C-alpha cells in the first residue's frame, strides 16, 4: 500500500474504535478520507474504488491475503515473514508475487485473526491455533519461536464439503471401498483415520460422517472447529479453549470428552488426538459410544497403533498391556491416507483390528493401494470373522470385479 494510504489508514483508526465500528461506519470514513485526498491527487473513479477496497481489506479483511481467502481454488496459504508467501492451488505450491508492506501490516493481520476468536498471540505466547469465520484453519508462530519473522499457515476448506461420491470421482478411493465403509459406519464400527500432514484426514472424516444415521446424537470435539458434518439434526460441537492471562480457564480435549459422556451421545467424533486425551477417547469407545471416529498423524496404520500406545500412556499410569487391550477392543477399522507422487490424496489402506495376540495388537489389511493395481481387496474371501458377523449381521464379500456386498449364511445378498 502506498505511504499516503498508510497514513490515511492510521488517521481512520484514530477516528474509529477498533471494537466498535460497523462496516457501514468504516466505509463512510474511508470514503470521506479518500474524497479529501482525491481532491488534491485527482483520483479517477477506478483508482478510488481500488484504494477503497485495499483500505477495507486492511481493516476488516486480511490485507493482501484477502484475495487468496476469497479464491476458491486456493487450498493453502503459507506466509513466511513479510516477503515470502506461498500458495497451493490444484495440489501445486508456488511463490506468490505479492508481499506485505512491512512487519506492521503482517502483525495487524495476525492480531485481527486472533481477536476474532478471542485467542491471544504475542511474544509471551507465540504459538496459536485458531480458525477464521469461513472455517479456515490457521496456525501462527511468532518470534522468538520463529526467529526469521512471523509464520502464518492457513488451511482452507471447501465451502461445500467433499462427498464420498466426489472423492470417488477424484480417485481417492473405489466404489467398493466406499460401500464397505458406508456399511461399517452405519453398523457402528469405531474407525480411526491416519495419515500425514495434508493427506485429507479431516476431509475424509467429513465424508464418512454423511453415513451416520440422522436420528443419532453426535458430539464433535476439536481444538478449533474444522469439521463440517452434514445432515445431523442432533449435532453438538465443542471446542477447546486456551488459558487466559492468569493461566486460568483452559478447556482441554480431555475435559470435553469427559463432559461429552454425560451428554447421552450415540457417537463421539474427536477431530484429532495428539496426546494424553487418546486414553479418554479409547475409554469412550469402550463404554458404549459405538461408531465413534477420530484421526491422527502417522506414516502407516501400524505406525498409528504405536503412536496411539505412546499417547495413551501419557494419559495415565497404566501398563502397556492394559493400553494395548484398550486399543484392540476400542478400534474396529483403521483407514490410512496419503498423498502420492502425482500429488493426489488417496486411501492407501483399510485395516481390520483383530484383537490381541501374544500381547501384541494384531491388524489385517483388507484393502491396499498400489500404483500397479490401485486400491484392491487382499486376503481371504469371504471375510467370516466373528467380529464382522456381530457388527454387520452378515459376511462382507469383495468381488474380483471390484464390487462389494454383504451376504447372509445362505449366500444371499443382505442390505447395507
N, C-alpha and C positions, 0 to 999 in steps of 0.2 A: 504494500500500500504506500502511496506517496506520502512524503513527510507532512504535507499540509492536511491530508486526510487523517493522519495520526493525531495531529493537533485538534482537528475537528472532533475526533472520537473522544479525546481526553476532555474537551470542553463539554460535550454532551453528557459524559459520565458524571461530571460535576453537577450538572443540572438535574440529573435523574438518579434517585437512589437505586442501586443495583437490584435490591429485592422488591421494590415497589412498582416499578414502571410496567405498564401493559405494552403490548406490541404496538397498539394504535398510538399511544403516547410517544413511544420511541420513534416511530415513523414520522410523527409530526415534528419532533425535534430534529430528526435527520433532514427532513425536507426544508425546515427553516434554516438550518445551518448551511445546507448546500445552496439555497437561494441567495443567502447573503454572500457566500463565497463566489457563487457563479456570476454575480453582477460584475465583479472585477475580472474574473477569468474568461468570461464569455463562453460558458459551458453550453455545449449542444445538448439537446434533449436526450440523445442516446448516451452521451458521456455521463449526464446526470443520473440516468437510470442505472448505469454500470456502477457508479460510485455509491448510489443509494443501496444497491444490493450488497456491495462489499462492506459498507458500514453496518448494515443489518446483520450480515453473517458474522461480523466481528463481535457483535453484541449477543444476538440470540442464537446464531448458528455456531459453526466451528471454524470460522475464519476461512483459510484456504482449503480446509478439509471438507467444507460443506458440499461442494460439487461431487466429491467422491462418495460422501454419505448418501447423496441423492441418486447416484448412479447404480442401478440395479445389477449391472454387470460386474461390479466390484465386490469381491468376497473378503478381501483382507487389506488393511491399511497398516503399514509399518513405518512409524516415524522414529528415525534415529537422529535425534537432535534437530536443529532448525534447517539443515541443508540437505539431508538425505531422507527422502520419503519414497518408500517402495509400495507398489500397488499390485495386487493379484487380480487378474481378470482371466476368466476361462482357463484356470489352472496354470497361468503363466505370470511370473513375477517380474516387474520391470521398475526401473528408477523413474519417478515422476519428474516432470520438467518444471515444477513449481516448488518454492521454498517459503518458509516463514520469514517475515521481515526482520525478525530478531528474537532473542530469548524471551523478551517480554510478551510478545504475541503468542508464543507457544505456551508460556506459563498461564496466560489468560484463558486459553482454550482448556488446559488441564483443570484449572480451578472451576471453570463453568461446568465441565463434565462431572467433577466430584460433587459440586454443590447441588446439582440436580437430584442426586440420590442420597444426599446427606452423608456423604463419605468425606473423610479428611485425608489429604495427602500433602506432606511437606517434608522438610529435611529431617524432622524428628521421626516422622512415619512415612518413609519414602516409597513404599510399595502399596499399591491399591488395586483391587479388582472391583469393577463396577459395570453397570450397563447403561446404555443410552435409552431415551424414550422409545426408539424404534425397536428395541430389543437387542441391539448390537452389544457384543461383549467387549469390554475394554480392560486392558492391563496397563498400569502406569508404573514406571520406575524412575525415581528422581535421584540426582546426586545427594549424598555421596555413594549410594548404591550403584549409580550409573555415572561414572566419572567423566564420560565424554559428553554429557548433557542428557536431558530428559528423553526417555524412550516410551513411546505410546504404541500399543498394538491393538488394533480394532478388528475383531472378527464379526463380520456382518452375516446376517441370516436372511434366507429368502422370505419375502413378505408373505408368500403363500408357501407353507411348509411342503417339502418334497414328500409325495405319497409313495407307497410301495410300488404302484404302477409306474411312476416316473423313474424310480430307482431301477426298475427292471428295464425300462427303455434306455437308461443311461448305462446299462450293462453292469450295474453294481452287484446284481445277483440274478439268479434264474427264476422263472415262474415256479419251478418245483420247490426250490428253496423257500420262496415266499409263501407258498401254500403250506409247507411244513411248519414254518414259523407262525403263520396265522393260526394253525390248529394248536400249536404249543402255547401261544398267548391266550387263546380262548379257553383252553383247558386248564390254565393256571400254572404253567411252568414258571419257575423262578429263573430268570435269564440275566446273564451278565455279559456286557458288551465291552470288549477290549480293543485297543489299537493305539497307534502312535499319535502325536500331535497333528491335528488337521486331517485325520483319517476319516472323519464323518461320523463319529460316535453319537453326538447329540442329534444330528440329522436322522440317523438310523433309529435311534430311540423314539424320536417323534413319529416316524413312520410306523414302527411296531405298535405304538400306543393306539393307533387307529383300530386295532383288532380287539381292544379291551371292550367288553360289553358295556353299553351305555348306562345300564342300571346300577353299575358298581360305583362305590365311593373310592376315589383315588386321591391320594395325598402326595404331592411332589415336594421335594426338599432340595434346595440348591444354595450354593454360595452366592450367586447372583442369578436372577431369573433369566433363563435361556430357553427352557422347554416350551414348546408350542403344541401341547396336547389338544386334540380336536375331538369334538363330538362327545364330551363327557360332562353332562349337566352337574353331577355331584363331584366336582373337582375342587380341591383345596390346595392352594400354592403357598409355600412357606419359604422364607429366605433368611440366611444368617445375617448377623449384624456385628460390626466391629465395635470394640470398646470406645468409650468417649475419652475426653482429655484426661479424666481422672482414672482411667483404666477400668471403668465400670460399664455395665450394660451389655457386655458381649453375649451374643446368642450363637452357639456353635451348632454344627450339623448333629452332633450327639444330643444336644438339648432338644432339637427339633424332632429327631427320630423318637426319642422317649416320649415327647408330647404327642406325636402322631399316633402312638399306640393307644392313647387314651381317647382318640377321636373316632373310634369304630371304623378303621379303614378296611376296605377289601384288599387294596393293594397299596404299597408304598413305592414310590419311584424316587430314588436318590440320584440326582444328576451326575455326580461323580464322587467317588471315595478316594481320599488321598492319605488318610492316617488312621488314628485310633477309632474314628467313627465306623470303620469297617466292622468291628466287633458288634456294634449295636445294629448295624444293617443285617448281619448274618443272624443275630438273635431274633430280629423282627421277622425274617423269612422263615425261621424255625418255630415261630409261635403263632401261626395261623394266617399270616399275610401271604397267601399263595398268589403266584402270578406277579410278584414284585420284580422290579427292573432296576439296574444300575449300570454304571460304566466306570472304566479305569484305564490308566495309561500302562501299556505293556507292549512287548515285541512279539508275543505269541500267546496262545491260550495257556500253555504250560508255564510261561514266564508270569502270566497274570495270576495263576494259582500261587506261585511262590511269593509274589508281591502281596497278595491277599493274606497269606500267612504272616508275613512280616508286619503288615499294617494292623492286623487283628491283635498280634502280640503286644502292640503299643497300647491297646485299649484295656488291658487287664492282665493280672498276674495268673495266667493260665498256662498249663504245659502245652507244648507244641502238639501233642497227640490230641488234646481236647480241642484245640483250634482247628486241626485238620478234620476232626469229626464234625465240628460246626459247619465248615465249608462243604464237606461232602454231603451232608444231609440238607443243607440250605439250597444249593445250586442244582439245577437240572440241566441247563444248557449254557454253553459259553460260545459267543459269536466273536470272531476276531476279524477286524477290518484293517485295511492297509491301502496305501497309495502306491501304485505300480510305476514301472518305468515310463509308461505313456501318461503318467500323472493322473490316471483315473482312480477314483476311490472304489474299492470293491470289498465284498465279503470274501475273505481268504480261507476261512474255515468255520465250521459249525461242529462243536464237540459235545458229546454227552458225558455228564459227570456220573460215573457208575457207582462210586462209593469208596470206602476204604478197603485196601488190600495190603496186608502185612504192614500196616501203619502208614502207607502212602495213599494219596488220593489218586484214584485211577480214572482217567478220562479216555474216551474213544472217539476218534474223528468220524463224523457222519458224512460231511461234505467238505471237499477240499478243492481249492483253486490252483490250477497250474496253467502256465502260458500255453501249453500244447492243447490241453483238453478243456480249459475253462473250469467252471465250478461243477464238480461231478460228485455223485454219491460213491463212497468207498466203504467196503465192509461186506458183511453177510446180508443176504436177502431172504425173507423179510426180517425186520428187527422185532424179535419176540421177547425182549427183556421184560421182566416183571414190572419195572417202573412204567414203561410205555403202556402196558395193559391197564395199569392202575390210573394213569393220567388220562389217556385217550379213550379207554374202554374198547380199544381196537388195536390193530397192528399197523404201524406205519410202513408203507411199501413205496420204494423209489423204483420206477420203471427204467429199463435200459434206454427208453426213448426220451428220457428227461422229464418224465411226469412224476407226480406224487399223489398218493391216495391213502385212505385208511380202509382196512379190510377187517371184517369180523372173523371168528374162528372157522366159519364155513367158506371163507374166501370171497364173500360178497362185499361190495363197496359200502362203507359206512360214511355217514355225513360228517363233515368237518365240525 
